[in-house]
Amino acid sequence: MISFSKFFKKNQLSQVAALLLLLLLLAIGGVPGYLTGQWQWKQPPPVSTLKELKQIRKTGLALPGWQTIEQVEQQIGEHKWSLQVLKKEGSESQAILLLLPQNGPMDQPEVEWTDVNGWGRSRWGKWDIAQYRSAEFTVKPSAKLTSKVETKVKARFFRAVTPQQTFAVLQWYAMPDGGNPSPFHWFLVDQLAQWRKQRTPWVGVSILIPIEPLGQVETSWPLAQSIGETVQAKLIADSL
């Protein structure tokens, strides 16, 4: 049985260490701003790919190896997401791809996973989560990617049960240099980028893969990993 107390203790320690590092950087970098009155967070640098990010909500993503059956703007919580129904070419495998791109320079990830849970309950009447675990996958460099190093992504992976369908769900915030399901992780990375007069754009990604009723979520991991890598690589190449 998983020891949740140990998991949360370890997670809290890592967050405290990251927060202390951020506070130190703020203290060091904030002195010139304090003396001149030019505070970095009053007017953050622009998001260079904001136009490309906003386009995602209207058109979704064209994914190699996948056919888009339907794409619409879907209200989830307080935001409009891109909802795509996908079918894998040469296979019966299908997936729902939900994407929430950054919509402005002050826009930041917050409660997207809670919003998706609420949307699932309102759409299907029930959204019961089980078999949750952390997941990792790697996007290898290619000719289309500006980065020549591997991009590592951490994500949430779990089973969601509704009265009509059971899903394997993979979720993370996609960023240019990787991905993570924690909003705090993005905040730290973005703050560090701002001291270099840059920004860290983001896209909330939630992938729903239909599986057999009450099935084991691990049986769908190879497919989830594959589409996750494809989505991350496409976002880096075109929008991030």
C-alpha positions in Angstrom: 0.0 0.0 0.0 1.3 3.5 -0.9 2.3 5.6 2.1 0.5 8.9 1.4 2.0 10.5 4.5 5.6 9.9 3.2 4.5 11.1 -0.3 3.1 14.3 1.0 6.0 14.9 3.4 8.5 14.5 0.5 6.4 16.7 -1.7 6.2 19.4 0.9 9.9 19.4 1.5 10.7 19.8 -2.2 8.2 22.7 -2.4 9.7 24.4 0.7 13.2 24.1 -0.8 12.0 25.6 -4.1 10.2 28.4 -2.3 13.3 29.3 -0.2 15.3 29.4 -3.5 12.8 31.7 -5.1 12.7 34.0 -2.1 16.5 34.2 -2.2 16.5 35.1 -5.8 13.7 37.7 -5.3 15.7 39.2 -2.4 18.9 39.4 -4.6 17.2 40.6 -7.7 14.7 42.9 -6.0 17.3 45.3 -4.5 17.9 47.2 -7.8 14.2 47.4 -8.5 13.5 48.7 -5.0 16.1 51.4 -5.4 14.9 52.5 -8.8 11.2 51.9 -8.3 11.0 49.6 -11.3 9.4 46.4 -10.0 9.7 43.4 -12.3 6.3 42.0 -11.4 4.4 45.2 -12.1 4.9 44.8 -15.8 6.2 41.3 -16.7 7.9 40.7 -20.0 5.5 39.7 -22.9 4.8 36.1 -23.9 6.5 35.8 -27.3 4.2 33.0 -28.6 0.9 34.4 -27.2 -0.6 34.6 -30.7 0.2 30.9 -31.4 -1.1 29.9 -28.0 -4.5 31.6 -28.5 -4.9 29.9 -31.9 -5.0 26.5 -30.1 -8.4 27.2 -28.6 -9.8 27.8 -32.1 -8.2 25.0 -34.0 -6.7 22.5 -31.6 -3.6 20.6 -32.6 -2.9 18.6 -35.8 -1.2 15.5 -34.3 0.9 13.2 -36.5 -0.7 9.7 -36.6 -4.1 11.0 -35.2 -7.2 12.1 -37.1 -9.4 14.9 -35.6 -13.0 13.8 -35.6 -14.3 16.9 -33.9 -12.9 20.1 -32.4 -14.8 22.8 -30.5 -14.3 25.4 -27.8 -15.5 24.0 -24.5 -16.4 25.9 -21.4 -14.7 24.3 -18.4 -14.8 26.2 -15.2 -14.1 29.8 -15.9 -12.1 29.2 -19.1 -12.7 28.1 -22.7 -10.7 25.0 -23.6 -10.1 23.3 -26.9 -11.8 19.9 -27.0 -10.7 17.5 -29.7 -12.0 14.0 -30.3 -9.2 12.0 -31.9 -8.9 8.7 -33.6 -5.6 6.9 -34.1 -4.8 6.2 -37.8 -5.0 2.5 -38.6 -6.5 1.7 -35.2 -9.7 1.8 -33.3 -8.1 3.7 -30.4 -9.7 7.1 -29.6 -9.0 9.9 -27.2 -10.4 13.2 -26.0 -7.8 16.0 -25.9 -8.5 19.0 -23.7 -6.1 22.0 -24.1 -6.1 25.2 -22.1 -3.5 27.6 -23.6 -2.2 30.7 -21.8 -4.4 33.6 -22.7 -2.4 36.6 -21.6 0.8 37.8 -19.9 -0.8 37.7 -16.5 -2.6 34.4 -17.0 -1.3 31.6 -14.9 -2.2 28.0 -14.1 -4.3 27.5 -11.0 -7.2 25.0 -10.5 -7.4 23.4 -14.0 -7.5 19.8 -12.7 -10.3 20.6 -10.3 -12.2 22.3 -13.2 -11.8 19.2 -15.4 -13.1 17.0 -12.5 -16.2 19.3 -12.2 -16.7 19.3 -16.0 -16.6 15.5 -16.0 -19.2 15.3 -13.2 -21.5 17.8 -15.0 -21.1 16.0 -18.4 -21.5 12.4 -17.2 -23.1 12.7 -13.8 -20.2 11.1 -12.0 -16.4 11.3 -12.1 -14.8 8.9 -9.6 -11.0 8.9 -9.5 -8.9 5.8 -8.7 -5.5 4.2 -9.4 -3.8 7.6 -9.3 0.0 7.8 -9.7 2.6 10.2 -10.9 3.9 9.5 -14.4 6.9 10.5 -16.5 7.7 10.5 -20.2 10.4 11.9 -22.4 10.2 13.8 -25.7 13.3 13.1 -27.8 14.8 15.9 -29.9 13.9 16.0 -33.6 14.4 18.3 -36.6 11.2 20.2 -35.8 12.2 21.0 -32.2 14.4 23.9 -31.4 15.8 22.1 -28.3 18.5 19.6 -29.0 18.1 17.8 -25.7 15.5 15.5 -24.3 12.4 17.1 -22.8 11.2 15.4 -19.6 7.6 15.6 -18.6 6.0 14.8 -15.2 2.2 14.2 -15.2 -0.8 13.0 -13.3 -2.1 9.6 -14.4 -5.3 8.0 -13.1 -8.6 6.2 -13.9 -11.9 8.2 -14.0 -15.1 6.3 -13.9 -18.4 7.7 -15.2 -21.8 5.9 -15.7 -21.2 5.8 -19.4 -17.5 5.4 -19.8 -14.2 4.7 -18.0 -11.2 6.8 -18.9 -7.5 6.7 -18.4 -6.5 10.3 -17.8 -3.1 12.0 -18.3 -2.6 15.6 -17.2 0.2 18.2 -17.1 1.1 21.8 -17.8 3.2 21.8 -21.0 6.1 24.3 -21.1 9.0 24.8 -23.6 11.5 22.8 -21.5 9.2 20.1 -20.2 6.1 19.7 -18.2 4.7 19.3 -14.7 1.2 19.0 -13.2 2.0 21.5 -10.4 1.1 25.2 -10.9 3.8 26.0 -8.3 6.4 24.4 -10.6 5.4 26.7 -13.4 5.4 29.8 -11.1 9.0 29.1 -10.0 10.2 28.5 -13.6 8.4 31.6 -14.9 9.9 33.8 -12.1 13.4 32.6 -12.9 12.7 33.3 -16.6 11.5 36.9 -15.8 14.8 37.8 -14.2 16.3 37.0 -17.7 13.6 39.2 -19.3 11.8 36.1 -20.6 8.6 34.2 -19.9 7.6 30.6 -19.6 4.4 30.0 -21.7 2.2 27.1 -20.7 -0.7 25.0 -21.9 -2.8 22.8 -19.6 -3.2 19.3 -21.2 -5.7 16.7 -20.2 -6.0 13.5 -22.2 -8.9 11.1 -21.8 -8.5 7.6 -23.2 -11.6 5.3 -23.1 -10.9 2.0 -21.5 -13.0 -1.0 -20.5 -15.4 -0.5 -17.6 -13.5 -0.4 -14.3 -10.4 -1.6 -16.2 -6.9 -1.3 -15.0 -5.5 2.0 -16.0 -2.0 0.6 -16.5 -3.1 -1.3 -19.5 -3.5 2.0 -21.4 -0.2 3.5 -20.3 1.7 2.7 -23.6 -1.0 4.6 -25.6 -1.2 7.4 -23.0 2.6 7.8 -23.1 2.6 7.8 -26.9 0.0 10.5 -27.3 1.4 12.5 -24.4 4.8 12.6 -26.2 3.1 13.6 -29.5 1.2 16.4 -27.8 4.2 17.8 -26.0 6.4 17.7 -29.1 3.7 19.4 -31.2 3.2 22.1 -28.6 7.0 22.8 -28.4 7.4 22.9 -32.2 4.4 25.1 -32.9 3.2 27.1 -29.9 5.6 27.1 -27.0 
